[in-house]
Amino acid sequence: MNHTLYTFIAEDAITDTKLFTLKCNCGGTITIMSPFQEKQIICPQCESIIKLLVVSGDPGYIIGAEENGKPKLLPVQGSKACPIELLTEQEKSDILNKVKRKIKEPK
Ligand SMILES: [Zn+2]
């Protein structure tokens, strides 16, 4: 069965490199090459379609939402930030709170 996945890539991680190794949710890896014009690739292992979304700089994490609408941290591949699976629940909620506060602050 083919799935469509979305993955975020830190722009900083691909600006100074010729090769970037992307990880699929299934654990498979795909190497993409400069100038990184692909908008989507197919995982050779699980055949998922992976849509690539390059985010400027290195934001660390992207805030997404779970099915119930609860905010959730999403990883940014190539980011220098600590991988989400290594964060404690407390650290995760701290990051989410920080982002929420940023959103609320008037400009
Ligand atoms: Zn895969």
Residues whose N, C-alpha, C, O or C-beta is under 5 A from the ligand:
A	BS01	ZN	C24 N25 C26 G28 C43 Q45 C46 E47 S48
